Each structure stands twice: as C-alpha cells, then as structure tokens.
Amino acid sequence: MAPFEGILDVTTDKLIYHLGEIVTIILTNIGNDTLSAGGPIINIYDGGGKLVYSEACYCWQIIEPGESITWTWDQTDQSGNQVPPNIYIVEGILSGGGEVYSDSSMFHIVVYSLKIHL
C-alpha cells in the first residue's frame, strides 16, 4: 500500500499588498490523496512572530487533489484595528479525525507613495 500523500499548500494571491487591501489566502491540496479534516484555522503573525489575527471555521473540509479553498483577511487585528505595514506570515491548518495538515506563507503589507512631477 502506498503512503498517504495529502499535502496542504498555503499561499496568498499576491506577495505585496497595499495597506488596507484584502488579502486572499489559498489553501490547496497539492498531494495525491483527499484531505479530510476540520477547519481551516487561519493564524497571521507579524514579522516578529507575534500572533495578530486568528480565525477558525468549525466545519469539515474535504479537498480533493488539486482543489483549493480560499479565505480572506481585511488586515485587521483581533480588536478590529488596521495592522501596520510589515512582513506577515499566514499559517493555515486543517485538523481532525487523527490528521493535521499545515503550511505557512509570507507576504508584505506596504504603503505606496506615488509622486507626480509636472
């Protein structure tokens, strides 16, 4: 019997976001077997490793090979305040039924300034 090959890949739709822009988080099954677990749990850490946001879906997910689920984050902390420009790490976790699948990805939130010379 072949080993189980369920692999969760967590990415964002971009690497750099404007301050206040919605961040789209993508959880993809890049393995050869179906992922079946609860969640997702989404944790977002700042560049210093401090947890700034966490949210969980109390539902059961079945993700076939090559399929994805998406989650959005509005760049606010647990208190609803805008987070500052920084490097951020998003961690996605599916767990339950004796299985745990997790991965993380890095992205940046920046302030763009546009100077126009006439």
C-alpha positions in Angstrom: 0.0 0.0 0.0 1.3 3.4 -1.0 1.9 6.0 1.8 -0.8 8.7 2.2 0.2 11.8 0.2 -2.1 14.6 1.4 -0.2 17.8 1.3 -1.6 21.2 2.2 0.0 24.3 0.5 -0.8 27.7 1.9 -0.3 30.8 -0.4 -1.7 34.3 -0.9 -2.8 35.7 -4.2 0.0 38.3 -4.1 3.2 38.8 -2.2 2.8 42.5 -1.7 -0.4 44.3 -0.6 -1.3 47.9 -0.2 -2.2 49.0 3.3 -5.9 48.1 3.9 -6.2 45.8 0.8 -8.0 42.5 1.2 -5.6 39.5 1.5 -6.7 36.3 -0.2 -5.4 33.2 1.4 -5.4 30.0 -0.7 -5.2 26.5 0.8 -4.5 23.9 -1.9 -4.2 20.1 -1.7 -1.0 19.5 -3.7 -0.9 15.9 -2.8 -2.3 12.8 -4.5 -4.9 11.9 -1.8 -8.0 13.7 -0.5 -7.6 15.9 2.5 -10.4 15.4 5.0 -10.3 17.4 8.2 -11.8 20.2 10.2 -11.1 23.9 9.7 -9.4 25.8 8.3 -7.8 27.6 11.2 -6.0 30.7 9.9 -3.3 32.4 12.0 -1.5 35.5 11.0 1.8 36.6 12.6 3.7 39.8 12.2 7.4 39.7 11.2 8.4 39.4 14.9 6.3 36.3 15.3 3.5 37.9 17.3 0.0 36.5 16.6 -2.1 39.4 15.3 -5.1 37.5 14.0 -6.7 34.1 14.3 -9.9 32.7 12.9 -11.4 29.2 12.6 -14.2 27.7 10.6 -15.9 25.0 12.6 -16.7 22.8 9.6 -15.4 19.7 7.9 -13.4 20.2 4.7 -12.9 17.6 2.0 -10.4 18.8 -0.5 -9.6 16.7 -3.5 -6.1 16.7 -5.1 -5.6 19.9 -7.0 -8.6 21.6 -5.3 -8.4 24.8 -3.2 -10.4 26.7 -0.7 -9.9 30.5 -0.1 -10.1 32.7 2.9 -9.9 36.5 3.1 -8.4 38.8 5.7 -9.1 42.5 5.9 -5.7 43.4 7.5 -7.2 44.0 11.0 -6.1 42.5 14.2 -8.3 40.7 16.7 -9.6 44.0 18.0 -10.6 45.2 14.5 -7.7 47.7 14.2 -5.7 48.1 11.0 -2.3 46.3 11.2 0.8 48.3 10.3 3.0 47.8 7.2 5.2 44.8 7.9 6.1 41.3 6.9 3.4 38.8 7.8 3.2 35.1 7.9 -0.1 33.3 7.3 -0.5 29.8 8.7 -3.3 27.5 7.5 -4.3 24.4 9.5 -6.7 21.6 8.8 -7.1 19.1 11.6 -9.3 16.4 13.0 -10.0 12.7 12.5 -6.5 12.0 13.6 -5.0 14.1 10.8 -3.2 17.5 10.8 -2.2 19.4 7.7 -0.5 22.7 7.9 1.7 25.1 5.9 2.6 28.8 6.0 3.5 31.5 3.6 4.9 35.0 3.9 3.6 38.3 2.4 4.2 42.0 2.8 1.9 44.9 3.6 3.3 48.2 2.4 2.4 51.9 2.0 2.8 53.0 -1.6 3.5 56.7 -2.3 3.2 58.0 -5.7 5.0 61.2 -6.6 3.9 63.0 -9.8 6.3 65.6 -11.2 4.8 68.2 -13.5 
